[in-house]
Amino acid sequence: MLTLQKLDAGYREDSPVVRGIDLTVERGEIIAFLGPNGAGKTTTLETLAGLYPRLDGEVEVDGVAVRSGDPRSAVRAGLVLVPDDRALFRGLSCEQNLRLAIRSSRRAPVREGLDQALEWFPALGKRMKVAAGQTSGGEQQMLAIARALLQKPKVLLIDELSMGLAPVIVESILPVLRTVAEEQDTAMILVEQHVRLALEVADRAVVLVHGNVAIDCPASELAGDLGRLESAYLGATA
Ligand SMILES: Nc1ncnc2c1ncn2[C@@H]1O[C@H](COP(=O)(O)OP(=O)(O)OP(=O)(O)O)[C@@H](O)[C@H]1O
């Protein structure tokens, strides 16, 4: 459903950060998108979301081309990003943040959308009237993910899911993603520093090193051979 063909991404034509990535993500498939600092994971996700123009290559969702550097085209195609800073409206309440997402997607009645968000993340129930900026890091991440999911993405892109969060919070969020992937056929690309947690929830692992795909294999296979990941991080051929 999501296809990247020879994707070059970065900030300067003459020195792409990511070079020639070919990747296909199937419906409902969760990809753990791993790699050392500076490998180009964020650059890839932000380019897929249209925040930066592609330097080369094609991106398609269900056979429909996504225009380069055009966030609206990306959202229309079904690519929705949860950025690492979560990009919430911090002065608005949690409920207002969700209402805005529901309204912009124009797909579900507001009450239904709010109920759905609380079904995913019951912890938000007591925080609906509180300004998003005054909630905990975990609650903010739940809110950011709920907001993205309410846009009914075909492919959810989550950057640094666990940034600043206790593992116990991450462990409560990941099963929700697994359930949504299975029930709604939503594909997901997760950039996640907690490699073990990411591999537990993911179907496939894609490891980026120096802007190239160094490993692309079933997540369970890599979970059983973390030495291979370490070698790739150290720049050895995997
Ligand atoms: N806005 C930008 N302008 C210029 N260069 C950038 C910009 N953002 C990132 N880079 C550079 O692109 C390279 C890849 O960065 P990127 O953030 O995509 O890596 P990453 O794999 O997500 O790493 P991390 O895990 O540290 O977030 C780095 O060398 C970084 O300095």
The ligand as an SDF file (V2000), in Angstrom:
LIG
                    3D

 31 33  0  0  0  0  0  0  0  0999 V2000
   16.4990   20.8170    9.1860 N   0  0  0  0  0  0  0  0  0  0  0  0
   17.6990   20.3000    8.8950 C   0  0  0  0  0  0  0  0  0  0  0  0
   18.5760   20.9720    8.1130 N   0  0  0  0  0  0  0  0  0  0  0  0
   19.7760   20.4430    7.7920 C   0  0  0  0  0  0  0  0  0  0  0  0
   20.2110   19.2350    8.2260 N   0  0  0  0  0  0  0  0  0  0  0  0
   19.3970   18.5230    9.0170 C   0  0  0  0  0  0  0  0  0  0  0  0
   18.0970   19.0210    9.3970 C   0  0  0  0  0  0  0  0  0  0  0  0
   17.4980   18.0770   10.1820 N   0  0  0  0  0  0  0  0  0  0  0  0
   18.3880   17.0550   10.2850 C   0  0  0  0  0  0  0  0  0  0  0  0
   19.5180   17.3240    9.5920 N   0  0  0  0  0  0  0  0  0  0  0  0
   20.6890   16.4410    9.4600 C   0  0  0  0  0  0  0  0  0  0  0  0
   20.2720   15.2610    8.7750 O   0  0  0  0  0  0  0  0  0  0  0  0
   20.9360   14.1130    9.3000 C   0  0  0  0  0  0  0  0  0  0  0  0
   19.9030   13.0620    9.6770 C   0  0  0  0  0  0  0  0  0  0  0  0
   19.1400   13.5590   10.7690 O   0  0  0  0  0  0  0  0  0  0  0  0
   17.8040   12.8530   11.2440 P   0  0  0  0  0  0  0  0  0  0  0  0
   17.2390   13.7000   12.3480 O   0  0  0  0  0  0  0  0  0  0  0  0
   16.9470   12.5430   10.0890 O   0  0  0  0  0  0  0  0  0  0  0  0
   18.3620   11.4880   11.8290 O   0  0  0  0  0  0  0  0  0  0  0  0
   17.6690   10.4640   12.8050 P   0  0  0  0  0  0  0  0  0  0  0  0
   17.9880    9.1090   12.2690 O   0  0  0  0  0  0  0  0  0  0  0  0
   16.2320   10.7950   12.9860 O   0  0  0  0  0  0  0  0  0  0  0  0
   18.4900   10.6800   14.1300 O   0  0  0  0  0  0  0  0  0  0  0  0
   18.0170   10.8240   15.6660 P   0  0  0  0  0  0  0  0  0  0  0  0
   17.7730    9.4400   16.1250 O   0  0  0  0  0  0  0  0  0  0  0  0
   19.2030   11.4500   16.2930 O   0  0  0  0  0  0  0  0  0  0  0  0
   16.8070   11.7070   15.6680 O   0  0  0  0  0  0  0  0  0  0  0  0
   21.7850   14.5930   10.4620 C   0  0  0  0  0  0  0  0  0  0  0  0
   23.0930   14.7390    9.9960 O   0  0  0  0  0  0  0  0  0  0  0  0
   21.1850   15.9320   10.8090 C   0  0  0  0  0  0  0  0  0  0  0  0
   22.1420   16.7930   11.3320 O   0  0  0  0  0  0  0  0  0  0  0  0
  1  2  1  0
  2  3  1  0
  2  7  2  0
  3  4  2  0
  4  5  1  0
  5  6  2  0
  6  7  1  0
  6 10  1  0
  7  8  1  0
  8  9  2  0
  9 10  1  0
 10 11  1  0
 11 12  1  0
 11 30  1  0
 12 13  1  0
 13 14  1  0
 13 28  1  0
 14 15  1  0
 15 16  1  0
 16 17  2  0
 16 18  1  0
 16 19  1  0
 19 20  1  0
 20 21  2  0
 20 22  1  0
 20 23  1  0
 23 24  1  0
 24 25  2  0
 24 26  1  0
 24 27  1  0
 28 29  1  0
 28 30  1  0
 30 31  1  0
M  END
$$$$
